[in-house]
Amino acid sequence: MSSQSQISATVSMATKKKLDRFTTSHGLKKNFVVEQALLFFMEARSKLPDEALIPTRLLVSDKMFKRIVDLTENPPKPSKKLRELMRAQDH
């Protein structure tokens, strides 16, 4: 009996193209890269608490999105406490 097993997964075309470019440029087999990625992912997930993981997609309302854009384009001046914190980081 073989120690190998085949799995199937559907990924976006963009992810497949990235995988193709990566494996070609590094001279690696896709099977190796996918297996290593799965092992790294599962190892990390087993060691991190659920709250340490941030979703890759955030949904915000139109109003909140406009606020985020405004804060990004017009950031507030740093507060006194933030300046103190940043100075403490230098030492």
MMTF fields as JSON, N, C-alpha, C and O atoms, coordinates in Angstrom:
{
  "mmtfVersion": "1.0.0",
  "mmtfProducer": "UNKNOWN",
  "numBonds": 363,
  "numAtoms": 364,
  "numGroups": 91,
  "numChains": 1,
  "numModels": 1,
  "chainsPerModel": [1],
  "groupsPerChain": [91],
  "chainIdList": ["A"],
  "bondAtomList": [4, 2, 8, 6, 12, 10, 16, 14, 20, 18, 24, 22, 28, 26, 32, 30, 36, 34, 40, 38, 44, 42, 48, 46, 52, 50, 56, 54, 60, 58, 64, 62, 68, 66, 72, 70, 76, 74, 80, 78, 84, 82, 88, 86, 92, 90, 96, 94, 100, 98, 104, 102, 108, 106, 112, 110, 116, 114, 120, 118, 124, 122, 128, 126, 132, 130, 136, 134, 140, 138, 144, 142, 148, 146, 152, 150, 156, 154, 160, 158, 164, 162, 168, 166, 172, 170, 176, 174, 180, 178, 184, 182, 188, 186, 192, 190, 196, 194, 200, 198, 204, 202, 208, 206, 212, 210, 216, 214, 220, 218, 224, 222, 228, 226, 232, 230, 236, 234, 240, 238, 244, 242, 248, 246, 252, 250, 256, 254, 260, 258, 264, 262, 268, 266, 272, 270, 276, 274, 280, 278, 284, 282, 288, 286, 292, 290, 296, 294, 300, 298, 304, 302, 308, 306, 312, 310, 316, 314, 320, 318, 324, 322, 328, 326, 332, 330, 336, 334, 340, 338, 344, 342, 348, 346, 352, 350, 356, 354, 360, 358],
  "bondOrderList": [1, 1, 1, 1, 1, 1, 1, 1, 1, 1, 1, 1, 1, 1, 1, 1, 1, 1, 1, 1, 1, 1, 1, 1, 1, 1, 1, 1, 1, 1, 1, 1, 1, 1, 1, 1, 1, 1, 1, 1, 1, 1, 1, 1, 1, 1, 1, 1, 1, 1, 1, 1, 1, 1, 1, 1, 1, 1, 1, 1, 1, 1, 1, 1, 1, 1, 1, 1, 1, 1, 1, 1, 1, 1, 1, 1, 1, 1, 1, 1, 1, 1, 1, 1, 1, 1, 1, 1, 1, 1],
  "groupList": [{"groupName": "MET", "atomNameList": ["N", "CA", "C", "O"], "elementList": ["N", "C", "C", "O"], "formalChargeList": [0, 0, 0, 0], "bondAtomList": [1, 0, 2, 1, 3, 2], "bondOrderList": [1, 1, 2], "singleLetterCode": "M", "chemCompType": "L-PEPTIDE LINKING"}, {"groupName": "SER", "atomNameList": ["N", "CA", "C", "O"], "elementList": ["N", "C", "C", "O"], "formalChargeList": [0, 0, 0, 0], "bondAtomList": [1, 0, 2, 1, 3, 2], "bondOrderList": [1, 1, 2], "singleLetterCode": "S", "chemCompType": "L-PEPTIDE LINKING"}, {"groupName": "GLN", "atomNameList": ["N", "CA", "C", "O"], "elementList": ["N", "C", "C", "O"], "formalChargeList": [0, 0, 0, 0], "bondAtomList": [1, 0, 2, 1, 3, 2], "bondOrderList": [1, 1, 2], "singleLetterCode": "Q", "chemCompType": "L-PEPTIDE LINKING"}, {"groupName": "ILE", "atomNameList": ["N", "CA", "C", "O"], "elementList": ["N", "C", "C", "O"], "formalChargeList": [0, 0, 0, 0], "bondAtomList": [1, 0, 2, 1, 3, 2], "bondOrderList": [1, 1, 2], "singleLetterCode": "I", "chemCompType": "L-PEPTIDE LINKING"}, {"groupName": "ALA", "atomNameList": ["N", "CA", "C", "O"], "elementList": ["N", "C", "C", "O"], "formalChargeList": [0, 0, 0, 0], "bondAtomList": [1, 0, 2, 1, 3, 2], "bondOrderList": [1, 1, 2], "singleLetterCode": "A", "chemCompType": "L-PEPTIDE LINKING"}, {"groupName": "THR", "atomNameList": ["N", "CA", "C", "O"], "elementList": ["N", "C", "C", "O"], "formalChargeList": [0, 0, 0, 0], "bondAtomList": [1, 0, 2, 1, 3, 2], "bondOrderList": [1, 1, 2], "singleLetterCode": "T", "chemCompType": "L-PEPTIDE LINKING"}, {"groupName": "VAL", "atomNameList": ["N", "CA", "C", "O"], "elementList": ["N", "C", "C", "O"], "formalChargeList": [0, 0, 0, 0], "bondAtomList": [1, 0, 2, 1, 3, 2], "bondOrderList": [1, 1, 2], "singleLetterCode": "V", "chemCompType": "L-PEPTIDE LINKING"}, {"groupName": "LYS", "atomNameList": ["N", "CA", "C", "O"], "elementList": ["N", "C", "C", "O"], "formalChargeList": [0, 0, 0, 0], "bondAtomList": [1, 0, 2, 1, 3, 2], "bondOrderList": [1, 1, 2], "singleLetterCode": "K", "chemCompType": "L-PEPTIDE LINKING"}, {"groupName": "LEU", "atomNameList": ["N", "CA", "C", "O"], "elementList": ["N", "C", "C", "O"], "formalChargeList": [0, 0, 0, 0], "bondAtomList": [1, 0, 2, 1, 3, 2], "bondOrderList": [1, 1, 2], "singleLetterCode": "L", "chemCompType": "L-PEPTIDE LINKING"}, {"groupName": "ASP", "atomNameList": ["N", "CA", "C", "O"], "elementList": ["N", "C", "C", "O"], "formalChargeList": [0, 0, 0, 0], "bondAtomList": [1, 0, 2, 1, 3, 2], "bondOrderList": [1, 1, 2], "singleLetterCode": "D", "chemCompType": "L-PEPTIDE LINKING"}, {"groupName": "ARG", "atomNameList": ["N", "CA", "C", "O"], "elementList": ["N", "C", "C", "O"], "formalChargeList": [0, 0, 0, 0], "bondAtomList": [1, 0, 2, 1, 3, 2], "bondOrderList": [1, 1, 2], "singleLetterCode": "R", "chemCompType": "L-PEPTIDE LINKING"}, {"groupName": "PHE", "atomNameList": ["N", "CA", "C", "O"], "elementList": ["N", "C", "C", "O"], "formalChargeList": [0, 0, 0, 0], "bondAtomList": [1, 0, 2, 1, 3, 2], "bondOrderList": [1, 1, 2], "singleLetterCode": "F", "chemCompType": "L-PEPTIDE LINKING"}, {"groupName": "HIS", "atomNameList": ["N", "CA", "C", "O"], "elementList": ["N", "C", "C", "O"], "formalChargeList": [0, 0, 0, 0], "bondAtomList": [1, 0, 2, 1, 3, 2], "bondOrderList": [1, 1, 2], "singleLetterCode": "H", "chemCompType": "L-PEPTIDE LINKING"}, {"groupName": "GLY", "atomNameList": ["N", "CA", "C", "O"], "elementList": ["N", "C", "C", "O"], "formalChargeList": [0, 0, 0, 0], "bondAtomList": [1, 0, 2, 1, 3, 2], "bondOrderList": [1, 1, 2], "singleLetterCode": "G", "chemCompType": "PEPTIDE LINKING"}, {"groupName": "ASN", "atomNameList": ["N", "CA", "C", "O"], "elementList": ["N", "C", "C", "O"], "formalChargeList": [0, 0, 0, 0], "bondAtomList": [1, 0, 2, 1, 3, 2], "bondOrderList": [1, 1, 2], "singleLetterCode": "N", "chemCompType": "L-PEPTIDE LINKING"}, {"groupName": "GLU", "atomNameList": ["N", "CA", "C", "O"], "elementList": ["N", "C", "C", "O"], "formalChargeList": [0, 0, 0, 0], "bondAtomList": [1, 0, 2, 1, 3, 2], "bondOrderList": [1, 1, 2], "singleLetterCode": "E", "chemCompType": "L-PEPTIDE LINKING"}, {"groupName": "PRO", "atomNameList": ["N", "CA", "C", "O"], "elementList": ["N", "C", "C", "O"], "formalChargeList": [0, 0, 0, 0], "bondAtomList": [1, 0, 2, 1, 3, 2], "bondOrderList": [1, 1, 2], "singleLetterCode": "P", "chemCompType": "L-PEPTIDE LINKING"}],
  "groupTypeList": [0, 1, 1, 2, 1, 2, 3, 1, 4, 5, 6, 1, 0, 4, 5, 7, 7, 7, 8, 9, 10, 11, 5, 5, 1, 12, 13, 8, 7, 7, 14, 11, 6, 6, 15, 2, 4, 8, 8, 11, 11, 0, 15, 4, 10, 1, 7, 8, 16, 9, 15, 4, 8, 3, 16, 5, 10, 8, 8, 6, 1, 9, 7, 0, 11, 7, 10, 3, 6, 9, 8, 5, 15, 14, 16, 16, 7, 16, 1, 7, 7, 8, 10, 15, 8, 0, 10, 4, 2, 9, 12],
  "groupIdList": [1, 2, 3, 4, 5, 6, 7, 8, 9, 10, 11, 12, 13, 14, 15, 16, 17, 18, 19, 20, 21, 22, 23, 24, 25, 26, 27, 28, 29, 30, 31, 32, 33, 34, 35, 36, 37, 38, 39, 40, 41, 42, 43, 44, 45, 46, 47, 48, 49, 50, 51, 52, 53, 54, 55, 56, 57, 58, 59, 60, 61, 62, 63, 64, 65, 66, 67, 68, 69, 70, 71, 72, 73, 74, 75, 76, 77, 78, 79, 80, 81, 82, 83, 84, 85, 86, 87, 88, 89, 90, 91],
  "secStructList": [7, 7, 1, 7, 7, 7, 7, 7, 7, 7, 7, 7, 2, 2, 2, 2, 2, 2, 2, 2, 2, 2, 2, 2, 2, 2, 6, 7, 7, 2, 2, 2, 2, 2, 2, 2, 2, 2, 2, 2, 2, 2, 2, 2, 2, 2, 2, 1, 7, 4, 4, 4, 7, 7, 7, 1, 7, 7, 7, 7, 7, 2, 2, 2, 2, 2, 2, 2, 2, 2, 2, 2, 2, 1, 7, 7, 7, 7, 7, 2, 2, 2, 2, 2, 2, 2, 2, 2, 2, 2, 7],
  "xCoordList": [0.842, 0.0, 0.887, 1.871, 0.559, 1.354, 1.174, 0.112, 2.231, 2.14, 1.707, 1.747, 1.301, 0.871, -0.643, -1.24, -1.246, -2.673, -2.895, -2.178, -3.87, -4.162, -5.338, -6.319, -5.229, -6.34, -6.727, -5.974, -7.891, -8.35, -8.84, -9.506, -8.494, -8.947, -9.207, -8.488, -10.223, -10.512, -9.935, -10.217, -9.125, -8.523, -8.809, -9.164, -8.652, -8.881, -7.826, -6.739, -8.162, -7.222, -5.972, -4.864, -6.149, -5.001, -4.052, -2.834, -4.606, -3.767, -3.038, -1.859, -3.714, -3.074, -1.927, -0.858, -2.144, -1.08, 0.111, 1.261, -0.166, 0.92, 1.7, 2.93, 0.976, 1.625, 2.474, 3.607, 1.933, 2.68, 3.964, 5.032, 3.853, 5.049, 6.066, 7.267, 5.565, 6.457, 7.213, 8.434, 6.49, 7.148, 8.127, 9.204, 7.764, 8.664, 9.921, 11.032, 9.747, 10.91, 11.834, 13.024, 11.312, 12.135, 12.512, 13.198, 12.056, 12.378, 11.797, 12.432, 10.598, 9.953, 8.752, 8.18, 8.382, 7.172, 5.98, 6.082, 4.849, 3.641, 3.237, 2.827, 3.35, 2.977, 3.75, 3.18, 5.057, 5.916, 5.468, 5.323, 5.252, 4.879, 3.533, 3.383, 2.562, 1.239, 1.317, 0.727, 2.039, 2.138, 2.839, 2.392, 3.93, 4.634, 3.752, 3.736, 3.021, 2.131, 1.06, 0.767, 0.482, -0.533, 0.052, -0.564, 1.235, 1.863, 2.18, 1.929, 2.733, 3.026, 1.748, 1.708, 0.699, -0.563, -1.148, -1.54, -1.204, -1.79, -0.966, -1.531, 0.344, 1.207, 0.95, 0.802, 0.9, 0.65, -0.719, -0.857, -1.73, -3.084, -3.173, -3.951, -2.391, -2.462, -1.792, -2.077, -0.903, -0.178, -0.754, -0.441, -1.584, -2.138, -3.578, -4.341, -3.952, -5.356, -6.203, -5.7, -7.46, -8.344, -8.356, -8.417, -8.297, -8.379, -7.122, -7.123, -6.058, -4.835, -4.947, -4.152, -5.923, -6.07, -7.032, -8.144, -6.59, -7.404, -7.969, -7.22, -9.264, -9.835, -9.183, -8.824, -9.032, -8.406, -9.328, -8.894, -10.594, -11.552, -12.375, -12.928, -12.441, -13.269, -14.403, -14.187, -15.594, -16.74, -17.084, -17.305, -17.127, -17.484, -18.588, -18.721, -19.362, -20.434, -19.811, -18.643, -20.602, -20.126, -19.698, -18.689, -20.474, -20.165, -18.809, -17.989, -18.58, -17.319, -16.162, -15.075, -16.38, -15.323, -14.898, -13.705, -15.869, -15.541, -14.747, -13.826, -15.108, -14.378, -12.938, -12.005, -12.766, -11.419, -10.588, -9.427, -11.173, -10.458, -10.076, -8.942, -11.021, -10.748, -9.618, -8.727, -9.653, -8.599, -7.246, -6.204, -7.267, -6.017, -5.431, -4.226, -6.298, -5.835, -5.578, -4.775, -6.253, -6.108, -5.938, -6.826, -4.807, -4.642, -4.599, -4.084, -5.136, -5.072, -3.635, -2.816, -3.347, -2.022, -1.861, -2.835, -0.651, -0.448, -0.741, -0.399, -1.366, -1.677, -0.4, 0.618, -0.48, 0.653, 1.05, 2.237, 0.063, 0.354, 1.021, 1.916, 0.602, 1.224, 2.674, 3.559, 2.916, 4.299, 5.176, 6.314, 4.648, 5.399, 5.691, 6.797, 4.713, 4.884, 5.959, 6.805, 5.928, 6.897, 8.31, 9.289, 8.417, 9.728, 10.27, 11.468, 9.409, 9.825, 10.314, 11.185, 9.772, 10.188, 11.615, 12.297, 12.072, 13.417, 14.506, 15.64, 14.195, 15.229, 15.298, 16.119],
  "yCoordList": [-1.182, 0.0, 1.245, 1.297, 2.232, 3.448, 4.361, 4.396, 5.09, 6.058, 7.424, 8.415, 7.471, 8.715, 8.69, 7.626, 9.854, 9.987, 11.257, 12.241, 11.243, 12.429, 13.173, 12.565, 14.5, 15.334, 16.273, 16.458, 16.855, 17.797, 19.053, 18.987, 20.192, 21.46, 22.44, 22.454, 23.245, 24.281, 25.589, 26.001, 26.237, 27.524, 28.523, 28.146, 29.788, 30.816, 30.699, 30.164, 31.203, 31.19, 32.0, 31.642, 33.088, 33.913, 33.114, 33.207, 32.326, 31.513, 30.446, 30.192, 29.817, 28.796, 29.397, 28.795, 30.577, 31.231, 31.559, 31.39, 32.031, 32.317, 31.054, 31.064, 29.964, 28.687, 28.238, 27.791, 28.357, 27.971, 28.785, 28.232, 30.098, 30.965, 30.633, 30.553, 30.441, 30.16, 28.858, 28.812, 27.802, 26.502, 26.515, 25.925, 27.176, 27.26, 28.043, 27.609, 29.192, 30.046, 29.432, 29.746, 28.564, 27.949, 26.5, 25.843, 26.016, 24.653, 23.601, 22.583, 23.852, 22.939, 22.254, 22.752, 21.125, 20.413, 20.97, 21.273, 21.101, 21.624, 20.765, 21.29, 19.451, 18.564, 18.912, 18.963, 19.153, 19.47, 20.785, 20.86, 21.817, 23.136, 23.066, 23.625, 22.388, 22.292, 21.517, 21.931, 20.397, 19.624, 20.415, 20.41, 21.094, 21.894, 23.024, 23.299, 23.675, 24.766, 24.251, 24.891, 23.1, 22.522, 22.171, 22.433, 21.58, 21.209, 22.447, 22.459, 23.495, 24.733, 25.354, 25.798, 25.387, 25.976, 25.226, 25.837, 23.911, 23.121, 23.224, 23.264, 23.269, 23.42, 24.773, 24.852, 25.827, 27.164, 27.231, 27.781, 26.669, 26.698, 25.933, 26.3, 24.883, 24.098, 24.821, 24.525, 25.767, 26.462, 27.829, 28.383, 28.373, 29.703, 29.605, 28.76, 30.461, 30.489, 31.082, 31.859, 30.722, 31.201, 32.726, 33.273, 33.404, 34.875, 35.52, 36.719, 34.747, 35.298, 35.404, 36.096, 34.725, 34.724, 35.812, 35.922, 36.603, 37.698, 37.263, 36.787, 37.416, 37.008, 37.774, 38.942, 37.121, 37.768, 38.749, 39.538, 38.706, 39.613, 40.275, 39.61, 41.589, 42.339, 42.991, 43.552, 42.921, 43.569, 44.796, 44.718, 45.926, 47.175, 47.862, 47.671, 48.652, 49.404, 50.513, 50.861, 51.055, 52.175, 53.347, 53.997, 53.616, 54.728, 54.502, 55.417, 53.283, 52.974, 53.016, 53.483, 52.535, 52.571, 54.012, 54.301, 54.915, 56.329, 56.89, 57.685, 56.473, 56.936, 56.415, 57.148, 55.172, 54.59, 55.33, 55.657, 55.596, 56.339, 57.718, 58.161, 58.394, 59.738, 59.715, 60.563, 58.746, 58.658, 58.308, 58.744, 57.527, 57.166, 58.38, 58.625, 59.127, 60.296, 61.509, 62.375, 61.575, 62.715, 62.195, 62.368, 61.561, 60.972, 62.051, 63.145, 61.742, 62.703, 62.824, 61.926, 63.939, 64.098, 63.088, 62.763, 62.586, 61.615, 62.235, 63.388, 61.466, 61.947, 61.96, 61.377, 62.632, 62.697, 61.285, 60.961, 60.452, 59.087, 58.265, 57.468, 58.445, 57.71, 58.157, 57.327, 59.452, 59.956, 59.388, 58.989, 59.351, 58.781, 57.297, 56.824, 56.588, 55.163, 54.943, 54.06, 55.732, 55.567, 55.951, 55.338, 56.948, 57.306, 56.186, 55.904, 55.549, 54.452, 53.27, 52.524, 53.084, 51.977, 52.16, 51.177, 53.408, 53.694, 53.272, 53.031, 53.178, 52.927, 51.505, 51.141],
  "zCoordList": [0.0, 0.0, 0.0, 0.738, -0.804, -0.945, 0.271, 0.893, 0.589, 1.687, 1.169, 1.899, -0.07, -0.702, -0.895, -1.059, -0.874, -1.125, -1.913, -1.73, -2.777, -3.581, -2.973, -2.544, -2.94, -2.479, -3.605, -4.56, -3.488, -4.496, -3.787, -2.754, -4.365, -3.79, -4.924, -5.923, -4.764, -5.741, -5.221, -4.096, -6.051, -5.689, -6.8, -7.916, -6.483, -7.497, -8.591, -8.372, -9.757, -10.873, -10.514, -10.914, -9.763, -9.361, -8.469, -8.62, -7.535, -6.66, -7.455, -7.207, -8.404, -9.232, -10.032, -10.137, -10.594, -11.379, -10.486, -10.893, -9.258, -8.312, -7.986, -7.952, -7.745, -7.457, -8.64, -8.461, -9.842, -11.042, -11.182, -11.443, -11.006, -11.117, -10.026, -10.284, -8.805, -7.681, -7.887, -7.734, -8.235, -8.395, -9.562, -9.474, -10.642, -11.796, -11.442, -11.743, -10.806, -10.508, -9.462, -9.438, -8.597, -7.557, -7.867, -7.083, -9.011, -9.403, -8.465, -8.19, -7.982, -7.034, -7.668, -8.638, -7.12, -7.549, -6.777, -5.588, -7.468, -6.822, -5.635, -4.6, -5.775, -4.67, -3.405, -2.315, -3.555, -2.411, -1.759, -0.539, -2.579, -2.053, -1.334, -0.248, -1.926, -1.315, -0.005, 0.993, 0.003, 1.239, 2.338, 3.485, 1.997, 2.996, 3.518, 4.717, 2.622, 3.035, 3.994, 5.003, 3.679, 4.564, 5.926, 6.959, 5.926, 7.204, 8.043, 9.248, 7.407, 8.136, 8.679, 9.827, 7.853, 8.273, 9.464, 10.458, 9.36, 10.448, 11.725, 12.818, 11.609, 12.787, 13.459, 14.679, 12.653, 13.199, 13.867, 14.96, 13.207, 13.774, 15.081, 15.963, 15.216, 16.448, 17.615, 18.776, 17.309, 18.371, 18.715, 19.769, 17.849, 18.08, 18.58, 18.111, 19.527, 19.933, 18.804, 17.993, 18.753, 17.691, 17.58, 16.479, 18.72, 18.675, 18.086, 17.806, 17.895, 17.294, 15.785, 15.148, 15.208, 13.753, 13.321, 13.836, 12.377, 11.863, 10.513, 9.659, 10.308, 9.016, 7.874, 8.026, 6.742, 5.59, 4.909, 4.07, 5.262, 4.643, 5.737, 6.613, 5.666, 6.61, 5.839, 4.764, 6.373, 5.747, 6.561, 7.769, 5.887, 6.558, 5.762, 4.553, 6.463, 5.806, 4.956, 5.126, 4.05, 3.22, 4.086, 3.812, 5.135, 6.041, 6.72, 6.796, 7.213, 7.891, 6.9, 7.241, 5.679, 4.664, 4.395, 4.301, 4.27, 4.04, 5.213, 5.025, 6.423, 7.624, 7.606, 7.935, 7.227, 7.153, 6.117, 6.367, 4.959, 3.911, 4.426, 4.245, 5.067, 5.582, 6.614, 6.577, 7.534, 8.554, 7.94, 8.43, 6.876, 6.2, 5.475, 5.522, 4.811, 4.056, 4.939, 4.59, 6.072, 6.989, 8.416, 9.25, 8.695, 10.037, 11.118, 10.889, 12.281, 13.383, 13.884, 13.687, 14.528, 15.125, 16.249, 16.928, 16.458, 17.532, 18.899, 19.161, 19.741, 21.086, 21.935, 21.561, 23.076, 23.995, 24.442, 24.493, 24.765, 25.219, 24.115, 24.399, 22.872, 21.768, 21.587, 21.376, 21.669, 21.541, 22.656, 22.41, 23.882, 25.009, 24.781, 25.046, 24.299, 24.023, 22.958, 23.102, 21.909, 20.827, 21.291, 20.864, 22.148, 22.698, 23.565, 23.536, 24.33, 25.197, 24.367, 24.816, 23.165, 22.3, 21.79, 21.503, 21.676, 21.167, 22.145, 21.73, 23.411, 24.423, 24.827, 25.67]
}
